[in-house]
């Protein structure tokens, strides 16, 4: 194997460094702006680091707005969607991986096609339906929509993982007296833990940062998740850059923490089912 030249190595490092800087700079700017007083935010030329560090923006965002309520709602929506997606997705993926039935390729194709449908096409019919059944500002209704949108991708990811597990393991378990459900929960799910964690993290991040559906189906602060709540607060009170950036930092911290601790599982889960031994 040919060794890479020093020039190639330096060029690779520079490309990675520049790309990382472009990706991380907006987050850095939001963080520093959240600690600046209002006058310094509009200072020309702008300061890369706060000359005066203030925490009033965070105090205002947490105590004078409904962010604690939005935060709690987002956790409820994330956990509810995770339960539905992982439970239904694992059952569907296991059934399609281990059982033969007529129309299975067509069903998988339909699942895949749902992912290319623009979400905006769902807003009006769902809004009318929810309105007719008094399901607006209803947590269960929003969880159902989130789960329905995320379920096809979860099934595809888990299907690839289940297909990578030899069927001889199932046969041995059946000989020992296990039912199909026992094989799923006692054998398949533990062996597919990286895939489940990858699906869980992907679903959690998507639900946490989703805005359009939440703004459409929730109109009161007591039901809004954090992204929709912050957007509604800005619309009511106007743009206050320091407080807005503080609220933004509060909203992204859980995602950053989850990604830091689970990134290895995410990578393993997304690639683990790609190669069948």
Secondary structure, DSSP 4 states (H G I P E B T S, - for coil): -PPPPHHHHHHHHHHHHHHHHHHHHHHHHHHHHHTS-HHHHT-SSPPSS-SS---HHHHHHHHSSSHHHHHHHHHHHHHHHHHHHHHHHHHHHHHHHH---TTHHHHHHHHHHHTTS-THHHHHHHHHHHHHTT-TT-HHHHHHHHHHHHHHHHHHHHHHHHHTS-HHHHHHHHHTT--HHHHIIIIIHHHTHHHHHHHHHHHHHHHHH--HHHHHH--STTT--HHHHHHHHHHHH---HHHHHHHHHHHHHHHHHHHHHHHHHHHHHHHHTTS--
